[in-house]
Amino acid sequence: MKKTVVSERKVPSLPTDHPYMNGAWRPNLQEVVATRLEVIGQIPKDLEGVYLRNTENPVYGSLGKYHPFDGDGMVHMVRFHAGKAEYR
């Protein structure tokens, strides 16, 4: 896998005692382009298109009590082309 960090930002301190601020839900502060992803099995060569996923990404503190549906978000993209996949 080739991974390129497009941008990275420093943000103010966020609360760490909330379950949606830890583990898999912790804020992602990098914009990443990953090409030549390792594939287990095969991606059909005629599969063309993108898979988009919109999730929360709380990079700034909340104005009140934090809820994962409020505030900042992030769109993930996996592109399928010619039997290969890339992530942005």
N, C-alpha and C positions, 0 to 999 in steps of 0.2 A: 504494500500500500504506500502510495506517495501522499503525504499530508502537508498541506501548506496553510499556515495561519495567516489569514488575510488581514485581520485587525484584532487588537486586544485592548481592553480598556480597564482602567482601575475605577472602582466604584466605592461609594461610602460603605461603611460597615453595615451589614444586614443582620437581623436577628438570627441566631443559630439554634434557638430552642424550639422552633416550629418544625413539625415533621416534613413539611414541603420545602424546607430550606436545607435539607441534608440528603446524603446518599445520591440516588439517581435524580432527585429533584433539585439538587443544589444549583444555583445560578451558573449558567455557562457564560463566561466572559470573553470567549474567543469566537471569531467567525472563521470556520474551517472549510477548506476545499480538500476533499480526499478523493484521489483518482486511483485507478488500478487497484480497486478493492479486491481482497482475497475472497473467492467464492467457493463455498463447499457445494459440490455438485456442479450443475450447469444452469446457466440462464439461457433460455431458448433464444436463438439468434434473431427470430422474428418478433421478439418482445421489444417494443419501442414505446417510450413514454416516460412519464415521471410519476412518482408517488410523493404527495405532499402531506405533511403533518403539521398542524398548528398546535403549539403547546405553550404553557406558561414559561416565563423566564424572568423571574423577579430580580432584575439587576439594580433596581432602586428601591429604597425603603417605602413601605406603604404609608398612606396618610392616616390610617386607623388600624384596626385589627386586620391582619393579613388574610386574604383568601386567594387561592390559586387562580380563580377566574377573573380577578381584578388586576389591573395594571399591565405590566410589560408582557410581551409575548415573543415567540420565536417560531419561524417557519422552517422546517427541515425538508430537504429535497433529496430524493434518490432518483437518479436518471438511469434508465436502462437503454442501451444502444449497442447493437452488434455483439450481443452475448456478454457485455461488460456492464459494470455498475459504477457510478460515482456518487459521492455525497457532498452536499453543500449545506 
